[in-house]
Each structure stands twice: as C-alpha cells, then as structure tokens.
Amino acid sequence: MKIMKGLLWAALTLSICAGFALLYLLQPAGKLEQFSAWQYSTKTANANLKVHYFGVSTLLFDDGENQILIDGFFSRPSLAQVMWNKLDSQPALLHKLIQQHQLQRTRAILITHSHYDHTLDLPFLAQQLKHSQIIGSESSLNIARGAAIPESRLSLVNPAQPIQIGKFKITAIPSQHTPATAVNNDLGEQIQQPLSLPARFYEFKEGGSFDYYIQHPEQNILVKASTGAISKQLQHLQVDTLFLGIAQLSKQSVAFQQHYLDETVETLRPRVVIPIHWDNFFQPLARPLEFLPRIADHSPRSLQRLIDYAEQQSTQVILLNSNTPYPLAPMLQPTS
Ligand SMILES: [Zn+2]
C-alpha cells in the first residue's frame, strides 16, 4: 500500500513538473520590448515606396501605383490547428485585408518557397486579386493550380529573366532553405500535382527556395526569407534595404551563423537590415507580433546576433511590427 502511495505521488509530481516544463516551452523566448530601441514606430510613412510587414516573410511593397506581394500568409492558424487539422484561408479576414490595403492593385505575388507559412493564402488571394501574376517554383504554382488559377497567370520562377512590373524590376535568385528540423525535413521535395485546400501542413512541400531582388527608382531591396545562403550568390547586388530571415539562426553552429551573416549583411553592406521570420506565426495577425515560443525557436538570441553583427559595420537594424507601414525612400534612410 505504502509503495502504491509512493508511486502515485511520484507520478503526480512528474506530471506536474512536465506540465510546468511544457508551459515554459510554450512561452515566447523573450519580450519584444527588450528590443524597443530597434523598433520602427513612426506612423507617418511619407514616401513613395512603402512596405507593410505581415509577419514571417509576407511583405507588401506599394509605390502608390502598383503593389507587389512577397509570399501570401495572413490566416496564421494556431499551433493546435496546424498539428491536428487541415489548413485553409480565413475568407473574412482576407476580404478585410484586401479592402484595407487596396490589394486589388497587386500585380504580382512572388513566392519564396512552398511551405504553408509562405503560401497558405496564395490560392484565395490569387482568386481574388485578378490582376496579379503568380511567380514561384513548380510546387508553388501547383498550390495556385489547386484553386484553378488560369495558366496564363502562372509564371515559373526564372532567375535569368527579370520581371518588370510598373517601376519594380524583380529578379529571382536561387537560395537555400533554413536547415531542416524534425517537422521541416522535406527540403528539396516537390508538390507534384495541384494541391487543393484544405490540406495538412506537411503537404506543402518546400519545392526549392528563392530570394527576390527588387530594383525600384526609390531603393534596391533584397528579400531573403530563409536562413540559408549560397556562397558568393549575392556579391554583385546593390542593396539599400535587406529583409533578412533569421528563423532558427541561433540554433545553428557558430560557423553557420558566421557564414550566413558574411554572405548577406557583410557582402551586401545595406544601409538597413530588417529581420523577418522571427515572429510567432501561430498567433493571429490581429495581435501585435511576438517572438516564437521557446519550443520552436530562440528568436531573441538570433536577433541579438544580427544586431551585434550589423552594427559593427554601421548597418542599421530596424524591427517592424504588423501595423505600421515602413517608408523606403532614400532621403528618410540614415546614411552610414
Ligand atoms: Zn520553410
């Protein structure tokens, strides 16, 4: 009887400890306020070219005339939904965003790779934004094909062929995905056939990764969504503002981190670097962006690593939240 009682107590204590450990791991890895000095908060974005950040690597560039959208992920299902359910867009939310940001002016949707946190809303957006061309890997195009988007609006990404959209000239650059994790081990795999939503997260195969180099009379920009760099790939680019993915950066070896930052921040020497893919994408957009839970990443460490590196070479780091458009006008940028 005494042994039974002892065992029960041990089991109870263990479960309570496991519960607390899980709670701890589900908390954000740090507070965004720690980085308030780097946050952009000016509400008046007085520039011809602006960017609106929607978390992960969804970025809307708008020069008042045309818009281009990098990736399409606004619906942000919760961790429980991602683990247990099929995923789909939230039409009400998207209709609201389309109106609020006048997304009917979107002329192109450029996809960095096909994981759901970059493409979940691509089918819905492609259906609604009828003037937009969809550009991405064969896998990304297969996500659009799942929603019966006409072939005339689908363009396979072609690094040798820049695309001119109004004043935007966009070149795709082959890139590398963030190193694989246990739940993210499909790198190089393709979506072979049209993928209809709803679908489970693992059906969104990576399908190859691309950076986008955006030249505009106001500024030259590079968007690098994933934490992976091909050596010497970026050395001939002229970049004013670099949008740099830092997902999982602090979890990599010191040598990897050094190589990644050398090949991006050091090679490009942009005036400004804006970290992306640091936010908890299991939270809805209605809430201010926050860091990922500890169980998924240690984003504050990655951000600090980037800040230390960038500031050594006088590149300014600016942290964007999802409710403030950021001006990309040369005269508003600090000079180094
Ligand atoms: Zn990915």
Residues whose N, C-alpha, C, O or C-beta is under 5 A from the ligand:
A	BS01	ZN	H115
